[in-house]
Amino acid sequence: MKPTISIEYCPKCGWMLRAAYMAQELLTTFTDDVHGVLLQPSEVSGSYIIYKDGKEIFNRKTAGRFPEIKELKQLVRDVVAPEKSLGHSDNK
């Protein structure tokens, strides 16, 4: 079964568009590797957490920032399809 990526975001902070953009990027990059990307409004203010099947892979509060899209693709790739090349988005 393919994994599901979830993006939990704070709707009060206005982060839905950011979450939707990141979901679009992940779906485009990992079309064959994920079941889907779930956008999940959080009840916790300031929350922006990305999960793979419920396991946290990035937390804005812990990192002190949002992930860059290149970084997010690398993090997701590492947990869903480690052998996948991301082309120009890969670490050098």
A tleap script that builds the chain and sets N, CA, C and O, in Angstrom:
source leaprc.protein.ff14SB
mol = sequence {
  NMET LYS PRO THR ILE SER ILE GLU TYR CYS
  PRO LYS CYS GLY TRP MET LEU ARG ALA ALA
  TYR MET ALA GLN GLU LEU LEU THR THR PHE
  THR ASP ASP VAL HIE GLY VAL LEU LEU GLN
  PRO SER GLU VAL SER GLY SER TYR ILE ILE
  TYR LYS ASP GLY LYS GLU ILE PHE ASN ARG
  LYS THR ALA GLY ARG PHE PRO GLU ILE LYS
  GLU LEU LYS GLN LEU VAL ARG ASP VAL VAL
  ALA PRO GLU LYS SER LEU GLY HIE SER ASP
  ASN CLYS
}
set mol.1.N position { 0.843 -1.194 0.000 }
set mol.1.CA position { 0.000 0.000 0.000 }
set mol.1.C position { 0.884 1.252 0.000 }
set mol.1.O position { 1.863 1.338 0.742 }
set mol.2.N position { 0.532 2.186 -0.818 }
set mol.2.CA position { 1.298 3.432 -0.913 }
set mol.2.C position { 1.002 4.325 0.297 }
set mol.2.O position { -0.118 4.328 0.807 }
set mol.3.N position { 2.005 5.080 0.755 }
set mol.3.CA position { 1.819 5.944 1.920 }
set mol.3.C position { 0.996 7.195 1.588 }
set mol.3.O position { 0.881 7.609 0.434 }
set mol.4.N position { 0.435 7.769 2.642 }
set mol.4.CA position { -0.275 9.041 2.533 }
set mol.4.C position { 0.549 10.102 3.254 }
set mol.4.O position { 0.995 9.899 4.383 }
set mol.5.N position { 0.743 11.223 2.590 }
set mol.5.CA position { 1.419 12.369 3.191 }
set mol.5.C position { 0.336 13.317 3.695 }
set mol.5.O position { -0.614 13.611 2.970 }
set mol.6.N position { 0.470 13.791 4.913 }
set mol.6.CA position { -0.480 14.745 5.486 }
set mol.6.C position { 0.244 16.047 5.802 }
set mol.6.O position { 1.364 16.047 6.314 }
set mol.7.N position { -0.414 17.148 5.488 }
set mol.7.CA position { 0.108 18.462 5.852 }
set mol.7.C position { -0.903 19.092 6.804 }
set mol.7.O position { -2.001 19.484 6.407 }
set mol.8.N position { -0.506 19.177 8.062 }
set mol.8.CA position { -1.343 19.807 9.081 }
set mol.8.C position { -0.932 21.274 9.165 }
set mol.8.O position { 0.232 21.585 9.420 }
set mol.9.N position { -1.880 22.163 8.951 }
set mol.9.CA position { -1.568 23.593 8.901 }
set mol.9.C position { -2.537 24.390 9.763 }
set mol.9.O position { -3.644 23.940 10.059 }
set mol.10.N position { -2.105 25.574 10.156 }
set mol.10.CA position { -2.939 26.465 10.960 }
set mol.10.C position { -3.792 27.336 10.031 }
set mol.10.O position { -3.256 28.206 9.344 }
set mol.11.N position { -5.106 27.115 10.000 }
set mol.11.CA position { -5.956 27.937 9.132 }
set mol.11.C position { -6.050 29.387 9.624 }
set mol.11.O position { -6.229 30.302 8.821 }
set mol.12.N position { -5.933 29.595 10.925 }
set mol.12.CA position { -6.010 30.951 11.483 }
set mol.12.C position { -4.812 31.793 11.063 }
set mol.12.O position { -4.893 33.021 11.013 }
set mol.13.N position { -3.690 31.122 10.759 }
set mol.13.CA position { -2.474 31.814 10.325 }
set mol.13.C position { -2.482 32.088 8.819 }
set mol.13.O position { -1.597 32.773 8.305 }
set mol.14.N position { -3.478 31.554 8.119 }
set mol.14.CA position { -3.565 31.767 6.677 }
set mol.14.C position { -2.612 30.893 5.876 }
set mol.14.O position { -2.148 31.299 4.810 }
set mol.15.N position { -2.318 29.701 6.374 }
set mol.15.CA position { -1.327 28.848 5.729 }
set mol.15.C position { -1.924 27.789 4.804 }
set mol.15.O position { -1.208 26.898 4.348 }
set mol.16.N position { -3.224 27.872 4.521 }
set mol.16.CA position { -3.842 26.887 3.643 }
set mol.16.C position { -3.250 26.942 2.232 }
set mol.16.O position { -2.996 25.894 1.638 }
set mol.17.N position { -3.028 28.124 1.692 }
set mol.17.CA position { -2.480 28.232 0.335 }
set mol.17.C position { -1.068 27.661 0.260 }
set mol.17.O position { -0.711 27.018 -0.727 }
set mol.18.N position { -0.273 27.889 1.286 }
set mol.18.CA position { 1.078 27.318 1.341 }
set mol.18.C position { 0.981 25.785 1.361 }
set mol.18.O position { 1.709 25.102 0.641 }
set mol.19.N position { 0.084 25.261 2.183 }
set mol.19.CA position { -0.096 23.811 2.278 }
set mol.19.C position { -0.576 23.240 0.943 }
set mol.19.O position { -0.115 22.179 0.523 }
set mol.20.N position { -1.490 23.931 0.280 }
set mol.20.CA position { -2.000 23.468 -1.012 }
set mol.20.C position { -0.899 23.481 -2.073 }
set mol.20.O position { -0.813 22.566 -2.892 }
set mol.21.N position { -0.069 24.502 -2.059 }
set mol.21.CA position { 1.056 24.569 -3.000 }
set mol.21.C position { 2.010 23.405 -2.772 }
set mol.21.O position { 2.436 22.744 -3.718 }
set mol.22.N position { 2.342 23.161 -1.501 }
set mol.22.CA position { 3.265 22.059 -1.201 }
set mol.22.C position { 2.642 20.715 -1.563 }
set mol.22.O position { 3.338 19.822 -2.046 }
set mol.23.N position { 1.342 20.562 -1.335 }
set mol.23.CA position { 0.650 19.325 -1.714 }
set mol.23.C position { 0.724 19.123 -3.225 }
set mol.23.O position { 0.976 18.011 -3.690 }
set mol.24.N position { 0.507 20.177 -3.985 }
set mol.24.CA position { 0.583 20.105 -5.445 }
set mol.24.C position { 1.973 19.672 -5.893 }
set mol.24.O position { 2.106 18.812 -6.763 }
set mol.25.N position { 2.995 20.256 -5.310 }
set mol.25.CA position { 4.373 19.907 -5.660 }
set mol.25.C position { 4.668 18.442 -5.339 }
set mol.25.O position { 5.303 17.742 -6.128 }
set mol.26.N position { 4.204 17.985 -4.179 }
set mol.26.CA position { 4.444 16.593 -3.793 }
set mol.26.C position { 3.686 15.628 -4.697 }
set mol.26.O position { 4.225 14.592 -5.085 }
set mol.27.N position { 2.443 15.957 -5.034 }
set mol.27.CA position { 1.666 15.089 -5.919 }
set mol.27.C position { 2.267 15.026 -7.313 }
set mol.27.O position { 2.242 13.977 -7.955 }
set mol.28.N position { 2.800 16.130 -7.777 }
set mol.28.CA position { 3.443 16.161 -9.093 }
set mol.28.C position { 4.714 15.324 -9.094 }
set mol.28.O position { 4.964 14.577 -10.039 }
set mol.29.N position { 5.508 15.442 -8.054 }
set mol.29.CA position { 6.784 14.733 -7.971 }
set mol.29.C position { 6.618 13.251 -7.654 }
set mol.29.O position { 7.361 12.418 -8.173 }
set mol.30.N position { 5.647 12.918 -6.806 }
set mol.30.CA position { 5.502 11.547 -6.318 }
set mol.30.C position { 4.210 10.880 -6.781 }
set mol.30.O position { 3.602 10.112 -6.036 }
set mol.31.N position { 3.796 11.173 -8.002 }
set mol.31.CA position { 2.549 10.641 -8.562 }
set mol.31.C position { 2.410 9.137 -8.373 }
set mol.31.O position { 1.351 8.656 -7.970 }
set mol.32.N position { 3.462 8.399 -8.658 }
set mol.32.CA position { 3.411 6.937 -8.590 }
set mol.32.C position { 3.841 6.376 -7.238 }
set mol.32.O position { 3.811 5.162 -7.037 }
set mol.33.N position { 4.237 7.235 -6.317 }
set mol.33.CA position { 4.835 6.771 -5.061 }
set mol.33.C position { 3.960 6.964 -3.827 }
set mol.33.O position { 4.215 6.352 -2.790 }
set mol.34.N position { 2.925 7.812 -3.926 }
set mol.34.CA position { 2.071 8.076 -2.763 }
set mol.34.C position { 0.608 7.818 -3.101 }
set mol.34.O position { 0.184 7.938 -4.251 }
set mol.35.N position { -0.147 7.461 -2.072 }
set mol.35.CA position { -1.587 7.269 -2.219 }
set mol.35.C position { -2.278 8.623 -2.412 }
set mol.35.O position { -3.252 8.742 -3.156 }
set mol.36.N position { -1.742 9.647 -1.714 }
set mol.36.CA position { -2.311 10.981 -1.817 }
set mol.36.C position { -1.673 11.907 -0.804 }
set mol.36.O position { -0.841 11.499 0.007 }
set mol.37.N position { -2.085 13.169 -0.870 }
set mol.37.CA position { -1.638 14.173 0.102 }
set mol.37.C position { -2.892 14.761 0.737 }
set mol.37.O position { -3.782 15.259 0.048 }
set mol.38.N position { -2.942 14.695 2.041 }
set mol.38.CA position { -4.087 15.164 2.811 }
set mol.38.C position { -3.776 16.530 3.412 }
set mol.38.O position { -2.736 16.709 4.046 }
set mol.39.N position { -4.669 17.486 3.217 }
set mol.39.CA position { -4.553 18.786 3.884 }
set mol.39.C position { -5.439 18.743 5.117 }
set mol.39.O position { -6.639 18.486 5.023 }
set mol.40.N position { -4.846 18.995 6.260 }
set mol.40.CA position { -5.540 18.839 7.528 }
set mol.40.C position { -5.460 20.121 8.345 }
set mol.40.O position { -4.392 20.439 8.868 }
set mol.41.N position { -6.568 20.878 8.473 }
set mol.41.CA position { -6.554 22.063 9.324 }
set mol.41.C position { -6.280 21.671 10.775 }
set mol.41.O position { -6.857 20.712 11.287 }
set mol.42.N position { -5.408 22.412 11.421 }
set mol.42.CA position { -5.043 22.131 12.806 }
set mol.42.C position { -5.845 23.001 13.754 }
set mol.42.O position { -6.240 24.118 13.419 }
set mol.43.N position { -6.076 22.475 14.929 }
set mol.43.CA position { -6.711 23.269 15.983 }
set mol.43.C position { -5.663 23.960 16.846 }
set mol.43.O position { -5.996 24.742 17.737 }
set mol.44.N position { -4.384 23.663 16.571 }
set mol.44.CA position { -3.279 24.244 17.327 }
set mol.44.C position { -2.718 25.433 16.544 }
set mol.44.O position { -2.266 25.275 15.409 }
set mol.45.N position { -2.746 26.604 17.140 }
set mol.45.CA position { -2.240 27.797 16.473 }
set mol.45.C position { -0.767 27.647 16.119 }
set mol.45.O position { 0.028 27.149 16.916 }
set mol.46.N position { -0.413 28.082 14.914 }
set mol.46.CA position { 0.971 28.068 14.477 }
set mol.46.C position { 1.481 26.717 14.008 }
set mol.46.O position { 2.665 26.565 13.709 }
set mol.47.N position { 0.586 25.732 13.943 }
set mol.47.CA position { 1.002 24.387 13.556 }
set mol.47.C position { 1.222 24.275 12.052 }
set mol.47.O position { 0.408 24.750 11.259 }
set mol.48.N position { 2.317 23.651 11.671 }
set mol.48.CA position { 2.587 23.294 10.272 }
set mol.48.C position { 3.496 22.071 10.315 }
set mol.48.O position { 4.720 22.180 10.396 }
set mol.49.N position { 2.854 20.899 10.258 }
set mol.49.CA position { 3.570 19.640 10.426 }
set mol.49.C position { 3.275 18.737 9.239 }
set mol.49.O position { 2.134 18.638 8.787 }
set mol.50.N position { 4.308 18.086 8.744 }
set mol.50.CA position { 4.155 17.168 7.620 }
set mol.50.C position { 4.421 15.760 8.123 }
set mol.50.O position { 5.423 15.491 8.785 }
set mol.51.N position { 3.484 14.861 7.786 }
set mol.51.CA position { 3.543 13.475 8.237 }
set mol.51.C position { 3.534 12.515 7.052 }
set mol.51.O position { 2.996 12.819 5.987 }
set mol.52.N position { 4.138 11.358 7.263 }
set mol.52.CA position { 3.969 10.221 6.362 }
set mol.52.C position { 3.267 9.151 7.184 }
set mol.52.O position { 3.831 8.626 8.144 }
set mol.53.N position { 2.043 8.831 6.807 }
set mol.53.CA position { 1.254 7.824 7.531 }
set mol.53.C position { 1.264 8.060 9.041 }
set mol.53.O position { 1.406 7.116 9.818 }
set mol.54.N position { 1.116 9.302 9.449 }
set mol.54.CA position { 1.027 9.640 10.864 }
set mol.54.C position { 2.357 9.849 11.571 }
set mol.54.O position { 2.377 10.251 12.735 }
set mol.55.N position { 3.470 9.583 10.890 }
set mol.55.CA position { 4.787 9.789 11.495 }
set mol.55.C position { 5.350 11.132 11.022 }
set mol.55.O position { 5.467 11.379 9.821 }
set mol.56.N position { 5.689 11.981 11.968 }
set mol.56.CA position { 6.180 13.330 11.658 }
set mol.56.C position { 7.495 13.281 10.882 }
set mol.56.O position { 8.432 12.577 11.259 }
set mol.57.N position { 7.541 14.051 9.779 }
set mol.57.CA position { 8.800 14.163 9.040 }
set mol.57.C position { 9.309 15.604 8.987 }
set mol.57.O position { 10.479 15.833 8.680 }
set mol.58.N position { 8.437 16.585 9.286 }
set mol.58.CA position { 8.879 17.980 9.389 }
set mol.58.C position { 7.902 18.734 10.274 }
set mol.58.O position { 6.687 18.561 10.172 }
set mol.59.N position { 8.453 19.578 11.152 }
set mol.59.CA position { 7.630 20.381 12.049 }
set mol.59.C position { 8.173 21.809 12.035 }
set mol.59.O position { 9.330 22.046 12.380 }
set mol.60.N position { 7.330 22.751 11.636 }
set mol.60.CA position { 7.742 24.153 11.545 }
set mol.60.C position { 8.217 24.696 12.886 }
set mol.60.O position { 9.192 25.446 12.934 }
set mol.61.N position { 7.550 24.332 13.968 }
set mol.61.CA position { 7.938 24.848 15.291 }
set mol.61.C position { 9.300 24.312 15.719 }
set mol.61.O position { 10.108 25.050 16.282 }
set mol.62.N position { 9.556 23.047 15.459 }
set mol.62.CA position { 10.841 22.446 15.812 }
set mol.62.C position { 11.966 23.043 14.974 }
set mol.62.O position { 13.040 23.357 15.488 }
set mol.63.N position { 11.705 23.197 13.675 }
set mol.63.CA position { 12.724 23.713 12.756 }
set mol.63.C position { 12.880 25.229 12.865 }
set mol.63.O position { 13.931 25.771 12.525 }
set mol.64.N position { 11.836 25.913 13.338 }
set mol.64.CA position { 11.884 27.369 13.432 }
set mol.64.C position { 11.653 28.061 12.102 }
set mol.64.O position { 11.946 29.247 11.952 }
set mol.65.N position { 11.125 27.313 11.131 }
set mol.65.CA position { 10.896 27.853 9.785 }
set mol.65.C position { 10.044 26.867 8.996 }
set mol.65.O position { 9.806 25.737 9.423 }
set mol.66.N position { 9.592 27.327 7.836 }
set mol.66.CA position { 8.912 26.429 6.899 }
set mol.66.C position { 9.968 25.701 6.072 }
set mol.66.O position { 11.080 26.202 5.909 }
set mol.67.N position { 9.627 24.520 5.547 }
set mol.67.CA position { 10.588 23.841 4.677 }
set mol.67.C position { 10.627 24.506 3.300 }
set mol.67.O position { 9.606 24.977 2.798 }
set mol.68.N position { 11.799 24.538 2.708 }
set mol.68.CA position { 11.892 24.907 1.296 }
set mol.68.C position { 11.323 23.735 0.507 }
set mol.68.O position { 11.398 22.595 0.966 }
set mol.69.N position { 10.759 23.989 -0.660 }
set mol.69.CA position { 10.131 22.903 -1.416 }
set mol.69.C position { 11.154 21.838 -1.808 }
set mol.69.O position { 10.840 20.648 -1.795 }
set mol.70.N position { 12.354 22.247 -2.149 }
set mol.70.CA position { 13.413 21.292 -2.484 }
set mol.70.C position { 13.701 20.377 -1.294 }
set mol.70.O position { 13.813 19.160 -1.445 }
set mol.71.N position { 13.819 20.978 -0.113 }
set mol.71.CA position { 14.068 20.223 1.113 }
set mol.71.C position { 12.923 19.259 1.407 }
set mol.71.O position { 13.154 18.108 1.778 }
set mol.72.N position { 11.688 19.731 1.241 }
set mol.72.CA position { 10.518 18.897 1.511 }
set mol.72.C position { 10.486 17.692 0.577 }
set mol.72.O position { 10.196 16.576 1.009 }
set mol.73.N position { 10.779 17.914 -0.688 }
set mol.73.CA position { 10.804 16.799 -1.640 }
set mol.73.C position { 11.860 15.776 -1.248 }
set mol.73.O position { 11.631 14.573 -1.375 }
set mol.74.N position { 13.007 16.236 -0.777 }
set mol.74.CA position { 14.059 15.318 -0.350 }
set mol.74.C position { 13.623 14.523 0.876 }
set mol.74.O position { 13.855 13.316 0.950 }
set mol.75.N position { 12.988 15.199 1.843 }
set mol.75.CA position { 12.514 14.520 3.045 }
set mol.75.C position { 11.473 13.460 2.708 }
set mol.75.O position { 11.529 12.343 3.223 }
set mol.76.N position { 10.530 13.807 1.846 }
set mol.76.CA position { 9.485 12.864 1.459 }
set mol.76.C position { 10.086 11.718 0.650 }
set mol.76.O position { 9.761 10.555 0.888 }
set mol.77.N position { 10.944 12.034 -0.286 }
set mol.77.CA position { 11.593 10.988 -1.091 }
set mol.77.C position { 12.306 9.988 -0.206 }
set mol.77.O position { 12.217 8.781 -0.429 }
set mol.78.N position { 13.025 10.490 0.813 }
set mol.78.CA position { 13.794 9.619 1.697 }
set mol.78.C position { 12.924 8.611 2.446 }
set mol.78.O position { 13.410 7.546 2.829 }
set mol.79.N position { 11.643 8.931 2.661 }
set mol.79.CA position { 10.766 8.015 3.398 }
set mol.79.C position { 9.782 7.254 2.519 }
set mol.79.O position { 9.213 6.260 2.971 }
set mol.80.N position { 9.561 7.685 1.275 }
set mol.80.CA position { 8.606 6.963 0.416 }
set mol.80.C position { 9.259 6.255 -0.765 }
set mol.80.O position { 8.759 5.223 -1.212 }
set mol.81.N position { 10.364 6.786 -1.278 }
set mol.81.CA position { 11.018 6.199 -2.457 }
set mol.81.C position { 12.491 6.574 -2.466 }
set mol.81.O position { 12.923 7.363 -3.307 }
set mol.82.N position { 13.280 6.011 -1.527 }
set mol.82.CA position { 14.680 6.410 -1.378 }
set mol.82.C position { 15.512 6.288 -2.651 }
set mol.82.O position { 16.496 7.008 -2.820 }
set mol.83.N position { 15.128 5.391 -3.540 }
set mol.83.CA position { 15.889 5.191 -4.773 }
set mol.83.C position { 15.545 6.218 -5.857 }
set mol.83.O position { 16.231 6.295 -6.877 }
set mol.84.N position { 14.508 6.991 -5.645 }
set mol.84.CA position { 14.026 7.933 -6.663 }
set mol.84.C position { 14.974 9.121 -6.826 }
set mol.84.O position { 15.411 9.721 -5.844 }
set mol.85.N position { 15.282 9.447 -8.067 }
set mol.85.CA position { 16.071 10.639 -8.368 }
set mol.85.C position { 15.147 11.843 -8.452 }
set mol.85.O position { 14.072 11.772 -9.048 }
set mol.86.N position { 15.571 12.945 -7.852 }
set mol.86.CA position { 14.793 14.176 -7.924 }
set mol.86.C position { 15.385 15.160 -8.928 }
set mol.86.O position { 15.011 16.332 -8.956 }
set mol.87.N position { 16.297 14.680 -9.740 }
set mol.87.CA position { 16.923 15.548 -10.737 }
set mol.87.C position { 17.621 16.714 -10.092 }
set mol.87.O position { 18.444 16.534 -9.195 }
set mol.88.N position { 17.297 17.923 -10.546 }
set mol.88.CA position { 17.969 19.126 -10.036 }
set mol.88.C position { 17.648 19.419 -8.577 }
set mol.88.O position { 18.338 20.223 -7.950 }
set mol.89.N position { 16.611 18.781 -8.018 }
set mol.89.CA position { 16.252 19.015 -6.617 }
set mol.89.C position { 17.054 18.147 -5.655 }
set mol.89.O position { 16.926 18.296 -4.440 }
set mol.90.N position { 17.876 17.249 -6.177 }
set mol.90.CA position { 18.667 16.384 -5.312 }
set mol.90.C position { 19.831 17.144 -4.701 }
set mol.90.O position { 20.329 18.118 -5.266 }
set mol.91.N position { 20.261 16.669 -3.515 }
set mol.91.CA position { 21.479 17.220 -2.892 }
set mol.91.C position { 22.665 16.930 -3.789 }
set mol.91.O position { 22.730 15.883 -4.432 }
set mol.92.N position { 23.578 17.841 -3.826 }
set mol.92.CA position { 24.806 17.636 -4.616 }
set mol.92.C position { 25.858 17.005 -3.744 }
set mol.92.O position { 26.968 16.745 -4.207 }
savepdb mol mol.pdb
quit
